[in-house]
Amino acid sequence: MSVGVLALQGDFREHAALLRGLGAEVELVRRPEELDRVNGLVIPGGESSVMDKLARAFGLAEPLRTRIQAGLPVYGTCAGLIMLADTVLDAIRGQESLGGLDIAVRRNAFGSQTASFETDLDVPVLGADPVHAVFIRAPVVETVGPRATALASLADGRCVAVEQGNLLGTSFHPEITGEHRFHEYFLATVTRAGFRG
Amino acid sequence: MTETTSAEQFGSSRVKRGLADMMKGGVIMDVVNAEQARIAEDAGAVAVMALERVPADIRSQGGVARMSDPDLIDSIIAEVSIPVMAKARIGHFVEAQVLQALNVDYIDESEVLSPADYVNHIDKWNFTVPFVCGATNLGEALRRITEGAAMIRSKGEAGTGDVSEAMKHIRTIKGEIARLSSLSKDELYVAAKELQAPYELVAEIAATGTLPVVLFVAGGVATPADAAMMMQMGADGVFVGSGIFKSGNPQARANAIVKAVTFYDDPSVIAAVSRGLGEAMVGINVSDLAAPHRLSERGW
């Protein structure tokens, strides 16, 4: 089993280190031939408009869409959640997502950096202990479609974590807080799915 | 579905440093109006630096360089959805208060502007907005982190298009970090004294082999190959100031530098993106600059 981390831009090294710490074999993915070798993929935090642009420029976007439709397990944090959303609100001109999650995500939903925050969240699928979550110019899931399931929400009810089949997405960044349960949960999905490109 | 169990915390170190983490592997571009900001965002910048004059013009026009007009900053914030940074003068805490009130995403306490205080830098812990500060060596970087900087950029020599100072500063910082890792505990006390930085921070860096914040390179990056070289030297990303909008074809050059930063270790990609970019900024050799005109010597 090899887990890829999309390494076009963003905090991909934090994800790679966390996954290696959990015993996963990790491959950084920037090219289509690297994508061919992985059984699951993490799309990190970063700037979604930059990842979209680079994914298209270097021929990754279409193979990624094909694999997501074929069941490749993918976990997206923040920008990665935006990349996985079927609908992106407040996108930059011409921005495209890969899609797969039946949700509408609003980019940068909280405002400028001074509105970024950390807080504890209950995430029942990960057990009773709350998740300490960091939101950095974060997106929120404004609409959860019938095929997706909300996993966590803020006190005001806004959804910030979703799941649909082999896809998982969070508005926040477990990779920078030492929280490893989301990645364990995702690795279990990768093992169960046994995806072969 | 359950609810939040604790209060929200704003402006923590983790939140401040975290935004810089999300910019890693990216290019931050200087822009002087909304039109340039649009070009930068379309080209794949991870953030823009809003300012009235790029360093090359500050250098040629001379005079006191200050924080930009709030109207200009507002117009750039309105134009783009990527993070917007803006510069305050070294030590000018009221310019920083104004920039925070304007809701910029990061403040650059910058030697490119004229210093407002030749003794003290801004106490950056007092702010919710994060700060990036320049450094020419490890001691300077650690003093800025101690004052609350959440991101460091090596200074280089802004507005020259000459990458040699950027190279000197990243080599110095990386070399000093590597040296710390080889020291014993008793030697670290002396190292902290020499670096004029707190022992705890010095010991942390000796143990981890890296700064506790993101390190970008700035000052003189003008080509895709310059940017890729800084990434191969271990930078987390690059600032490009005058290098883009003082060149013959800003759009093409901005696109090319973004790609070169992602594929910094692949010469075939750097070759491909370097073709047909038109003229690079003319540039000034740093060695031709009289010492009083070297911006990297501002700040201490």
Interface residues (C-beta under 8 A of the other chain):
Chain A: A7 L8 Q9 G10 D11 F12 R13 E14 R30 G45 G46 E47 S49 V50 K53 L54 A57 F58 C78 A79 D90 I92 R93 G94 R107 N108 G111 S112 Q113 T114 A115 S116 F117 E118 T119 D120 L121 D122 P124 P130 V134 F135 I136 R137 A150 A152 S153 L154 A155 G157 H173 I176 T177
Chain B: M1 T2 E3 T4 T5 S6 A7 E8 Q9 F10 G11 S12 R14 V15 K16 G18 L19 D21 M22 M23 K24 G25 G26 E41 D42 G44 A45 V46 A47 I77 V80 S81 I82 P83 Q100 N103 V104 D105 Y106 T128 V129 P130 V258 K259 T262 F263
